[in-house]
Amino acid sequence: MDKNKLSKKAFAESQNIFPGGVNSPVRAFKNVNSLPVFIEKGNGAYIYDLDGNKYIDYIGSWGPMILGHANSSVVKSVKQSIKNSTSFGAPTLLETKLANLIRRNFPSMEKMRMTSSGTEATMSAIRLARGCTNRDKIVKFEGCYHGHVDSLLVNAGSGSATFGVPSSPGIPKDLTKHTYSLEYNNVEHIENCFKKNGNKIACVIVEPIAGNMNCVLPDLKFIKKLRSLCNKYRSILIFDEVMTGFRVSKGGAQEIYKVRPDITTLGKIVGGGMPVGVFGGKKKYMDQLSPLGPIYHAGTLSGNPVAMTAGTKTIELLSAKNFHSKLENKTKKLMNGLSNSAKKYQIDLLTTYAGGMFGFFFTDKHKINNFSDVKSCNNMLFEKFFKIMLSKGVYFAPSSFEAGFISSKHSQRDINYTLKSAEEAFKEISREGL
Ligand SMILES: *Cc1c(COP(=O)(O)O)cnc(C)c1O
């Protein structure tokens, strides 16, 4: 019996109407030469597909579901909110409430604006930075993802001093020539870039813990260098914490590293699974936005009442004492367990984690610093491992370039089951020969 029969049928149909059958490319499972399963429902740490297969979910909608799926308090408050209408396009108290909660945890966000996605937040943050500095050039890092914004979909040119090139057709070179794409964790690259172009650079945007090239931790000296260079050259430092905000700790990576950016972008968790993004920072910059200032930003559904409600309830619940230390203990147990069991079968595996996010790399390297390091990992092994785990009911991200996520609902039992399955997977892989 084919245990993915209904998913296969659904995928055949969806391919007739959505390019690649999906509304966001990674969902198509192409990176692992596989077919996606169609999800019907979720509860806590589990999701269920159309064929009734149950999975322990380590994607969590790519980050938002830090309380697990269908958290009863979140569902209840959303239901209550919907009764009063789903949108007004007018101010509500719900927006102020969520914003205050956010600012309590991210004091660097003196003022903020709501958007409907992380992409919108980073796009608006870049415009704000350019508008405030009256400069065009921006700096990003290879392997960091900031949404599908034109000027951020850029590959590195040759060498740190050259302009980036579009990573997708449809993006004018005239635009990406304003973007420098440098190596993550490389202090020398960023120093040289500023030395040459510092007085033209509007902003540096960075994932202070990178979660879109698997999970790559920064060197503290790299993060501190970004801060000091931006100070020196009067450029704006943007921390894109769409993924890490409320995920690695309540106050994001900026709380962990004690480095204060000028502007922060948030998303994912702050919407509690509803479409939300936020950008915010120094008052003197934020007050340049319309209608106070000349820099334009708007949104029909920005600050949507249902989304604000879901986000507020989610943040209230994750503000419980020791929430993140408990979460990190589970992540740690999972990652250490994976490392140990890979070692047992002579498979080289490197693991990383921060709070409720994690990464694992099939590599014999002792540290992963940047996108080239990630690309050098053994993708074939990842693919085999992914497929075996999925067949055992463990749903990891279908790409070795994505981070994994854990929720407060993942139990010790779930982790033990995952580790037992991983051990079987490593055994099978090693028996087949690497
Ligand atoms: C997910 C993500 C985005 C984009 O957010 P969307 O809501 O998908 O538009 C931007 N930056 C980072 C760091 C992300 O992880």
The ligand as a MOL file (V3000), in Angstrom:
LIG
                    3D

  0  0  0     0  0            999 V3000
M  V30 BEGIN CTAB
M  V30 COUNTS 15 15 0 0 0
M  V30 BEGIN ATOM
M  V30 1 C 11.6810 34.1910 6.7750 0
M  V30 2 C 12.6370 35.2930 6.7380 0
M  V30 3 C 12.3900 36.4820 6.0320 0
M  V30 4 C 11.2050 36.6520 5.1400 0
M  V30 5 O 10.0090 36.6100 5.8110 0
M  V30 6 P 8.6670 36.2800 4.9960 0
M  V30 7 O 7.5890 36.4090 6.0030 0
M  V30 8 O 8.8620 34.9020 4.4530 0
M  V30 9 O 8.5680 37.2680 3.9070 0
M  V30 10 C 13.2980 37.5040 6.1430 0
M  V30 11 N 14.3960 37.3910 6.8930 0
M  V30 12 C 14.6860 36.2680 7.5690 0
M  V30 13 C 15.9140 36.1960 8.4060 0
M  V30 14 C 13.8270 35.1740 7.5010 0
M  V30 15 O 14.1410 34.0490 8.1520 0
M  V30 END ATOM
M  V30 BEGIN BOND
M  V30 1 1 1 2
M  V30 2 1 2 3
M  V30 3 2 2 14
M  V30 4 1 3 4
M  V30 5 2 3 10
M  V30 6 1 4 5
M  V30 7 1 5 6
M  V30 8 2 6 7
M  V30 9 1 6 8
M  V30 10 1 6 9
M  V30 11 1 10 11
M  V30 12 2 11 12
M  V30 13 1 12 13
M  V30 14 1 12 14
M  V30 15 1 14 15
M  V30 END BOND
M  V30 END CTAB
M  END
